[in-house]
Amino acid sequence: MAERVRTRKHAAAKRSARKGPRVKSGDRNQGVEGKNFLSDKVGQFTESVIRDMTRQAMLYGAVNLAQGFPDFPAPREIKLAAQQAVAADINQYAITWGAKKLRDAIARQMGVWQGISVDPEKEITVCCGSTEAMISTLLAVCNAGDEVIIFEPFYENYGPDSVLSGARPRFVKLRPPSAPDGEWTFDEKELRRAFAGQGSKSQVKAIIVNTPNNPTGKVFTRQELELIRDLCVEFNVLAITDEIYEHILYDGAQHISMASLEGMRERTVTINGMSKTYSVTGWRVGWAVAPEKITNAIRKVHDFLTVGAPAPLQDAGVVALSLPQEYYAKLAEGYRVRRDHLIPALTAAGFKCFVPRGAYYVMTDISDFGFGDDVEFTRYLVREIGVAPVPGSSFYRDPRDGAQQVRFAFCKKPETLDAAAGKLKKLAESLHLGRGRN
């Protein structure tokens, strides 16, 4: 299938990296009359490569620069708020689509940060993280045969989410910069062709825009967003924006919410959450903000998917969204320092780094190391060097497009980054001595 989110080749390479047995569908998944017990949908993607790399890091004792979770404490104020909420017996179901105090806080802050007026009673759905907000949104708006445009490299959930919702992902490439401090770009004509689709009628229902972007660190400019806006209006397409990294920006980059652009308020679903901004990735509190009609649909899906996000943690979210502006400035500066800590170590070890303008990841080119592909290189890096990144192929429909890329996360303590830097020196030494190459 041309639109498979992961190819069988990539899945086989991943199994080989784990040296695990391959279980054929006929072995366990068929009933007495040959009935397949599995959905065809799950055959179109693999398990999360990112989360598997965390397991690999634990197995081999490697420094985990794969999965994007901080290894330092969350803000004291919000931890205390969560403890107080539990002690106050805020432990039962909140309103399905979110506690009123949290929805009010979300609406208030969207007005402060992006100048967007939101009705907290009719336009906000609090979910179990932005991940659930995304799948709830796609399930609410997509029908079988619809298409969803996704920029690649992409955060690995988007493709499977589209498939699970019955839609078909249509990919548009982000091209890496020619210079380390350049920008990832897309071809306007390629994007237009994706919107137009095939035949006389476009089947595109939505486009997913993740800015600041995971895994590239790209921050979409106003000009780029306006181009996407114009295409959405022309082809009557919904924009679904993942803005989870909106406060993690560098080098003067500015985050612009698609919903703030003229003509997009009624055709945008804005997804966000607490995980990245407040260093609480395990809390699973996120939200989707959309026009009332779309919100009603999202709320119905959310209700029967998860019922509701954790009540005491929603209470703590109110405190988080009330933190002063100084908190966000310190957050961004802290991550800039971490970025500028890791990149020199990667460069010294032989990686070509693409400097991110936002989020907390570095995409790198590994072609100078001489490995056959990213899976082979990552296996060597985890097992022999002791540092775990994410294979770049996991961010592409066709693994060959990311076969010479890996991603590192720098949302870590300075001592963790120091430990990784020390191990990466061994990489340069081992390859200089001829070990690790084919």
Buried (B, 14 or more C-beta within 10 A) or exposed (E): EEBBBBBEEBBEBBBEBEEEEEEEEEEEEBEEEEEEEEEEEEBBBBEBBBEBBBBBBEEBEBBBBBBBBBEEEBBEBBBEBBEBBBEEEBEEEBEBBBBBBBBBBBBBBBEEBBEBEBEBEBBBBBBBBBBBBBBBBBBBBBEEEBBBBBBBBBBBBBBBBBBBBBBBBBBBBBEBBEEBEEBBBBEEEEBBEBBBBEEEEBBBBBBBBBBBBBBBBBBBBEEBBBBBBBBBEEBEBBBBBBBBBBBBBBEEBEBBBBBBBEEBBEBBBBBBBBBBBBBBBEBBBBBBBBBEEBBBBBBBBBBEEBEBBBBBBBBBBBBBBBBEEEBBEEBBEBBBEBBEBBBEBBBEBBBBBBBBBBBBBBBBBBEEBEBEBBBBBBBBBBBBBBBBBBBBBBBBBBBEBBBBBBBBBBBBEEEBBBBBBEBBEBBBEBBEEEEBEE
